[in-house]
Amino acid sequence: MASTAADLEINALHEPVGKQDQYIAAYGGLTAFEFRSDESVRVEPVRMDPSYRQDLEHSLMLFFTGIRRSASDELRGLTVPAPANVESVRENLGEVRAAGYEALKVLESGDVEKFGTLLTNQWKLKLERQPSPIHNEIDAIIDVAISAGAYGGKLIGAGGGGFLLLSASNRRVVRSAMRERGLIDVPIAFDHVGATTVTA
């Protein structure tokens, strides 16, 4: 199902997207994916003690930034890096990949605070790769959240607006700080089922 959905969106509809959304929607749960150069995908459930998983879920907060954008348009708008910058972009993406593997280890160890800092680290890599006035504004909001006690956070999706994911222990203070910036709190919880078939 995930493979078919990705094929339709990428090859039939020619959307400039990756496969991660289709795969997590199909599998659900807290799941790690390794997207390989031969187009195969390795699927690995994140093995966490139930208490760690609960701590993680309770730490996560989602906020709508109020900025709407099309993910496809955002991705199409990315400029091809100049030859002199290709290597730096490649290094940046290599760091993003390494951060993904590190996040898996951190999650399995149950270190919720460290996972929050990794969210910020990944965000800084994206900001370095795609600087823009909107991203600079989001970066300032993340700084406000961290000052209010959040472990860290990042913009999720293709960028350019949308939703901000934060990790925090003192959710009340962080929520108040985000509301003061005009962000809308969106309830969030893990889905442990993924895609299902409904029959009459």
Residue pairs with C-beta under 8 A, 6 or more apart in sequence:
1 26
1 195
2 19
2 22
2 23
2 25
2 26
2 27
2 41
3 41
5 22
5 25
5 26
6 19
6 22
6 23
9 15
9 17
9 22
10 17
10 19
15 72
16 72
16 75
16 76
17 71
17 72
17 75
17 158
18 35
19 33
19 35
19 41
20 33
20 35
23 31
23 33
23 41
23 43
24 31
24 33
25 194
25 195
26 194
26 195
27 43
27 194
27 195
28 191
28 192
28 193
28 194
28 195
29 45
29 46
29 190
29 191
29 192
29 193
29 194
30 45
30 46
30 48
30 53
30 56
30 107
30 190
31 43
31 44
31 45
31 46
32 43
32 44
32 45
32 46
32 100
32 104
33 41
33 42
33 43
33 44
34 41
34 42
34 44
35 41
36 42
44 104
46 104
46 107
46 108
47 108
48 56
48 107
48 108
48 110
49 110
51 110
52 107
52 109
52 110
52 112
53 190
55 110
55 112
56 107
56 110
56 112
56 115
57 189
57 190
58 171
59 112
59 116
59 151
59 167
59 168
59 169
59 171
60 165
60 166
60 167
60 188
61 150
61 165
61 166
61 167
61 168
61 171
61 174
61 175
61 178
61 185
61 188
62 163
62 164
62 165
62 166
62 185
62 186
62 187
62 188
63 163
63 164
63 166
63 178
63 183
63 184
63 185
63 186
64 162
64 163
64 164
64 183
64 184
64 186
65 138
65 141
65 155
65 161
65 162
65 163
65 164
65 183
66 161
66 182
66 183
66 184
67 134
67 160
67 161
67 162
68 161
68 162
69 158
69 160
69 161
69 162
71 157
71 158
71 162
72 158
74 158
74 159
74 160
75 158
78 130
81 88
81 89
89 129
92 125
92 128
92 129
93 129
95 125
96 122
96 125
96 126
99 118
99 121
99 122
99 125
102 118
103 115
103 118
103 122
106 114
106 115
106 118
107 115
112 151
112 167
112 169
113 151
113 167
113 169
114 151
115 151
115 167
116 150
116 151
116 152
116 153
116 166
116 167
116 168
117 151
117 152
118 152
119 151
119 152
119 153
119 154
119 165
119 166
119 167
120 142
120 146
120 152
120 153
120 154
121 152
122 154
123 139
123 142
123 152
123 153
123 154
123 155
126 135
126 154
126 155
126 159
127 135
127 136
127 139
130 159
132 160
134 160
134 161
135 155
135 159
135 160
138 155
138 161
138 164
141 164
141 178
141 181
141 183
142 150
142 152
142 153
142 154
142 164
142 166
144 177
144 178
144 181
145 153
145 164
145 166
145 168
145 174
145 177
145 178
146 152
146 153
147 177
148 168
148 170
148 173
148 174
148 176
148 177
149 168
149 169
149 170
149 173
149 174
150 166
150 167
150 168
150 174
151 167
151 168
151 169
152 166
152 167
153 164
153 165
153 166
153 167
154 164
154 165
155 161
155 162
155 163
155 164
155 165
156 162
156 163
156 164
156 165
157 163
163 186
164 178
164 183
166 174
166 178
168 174
175 185
178 185
179 185
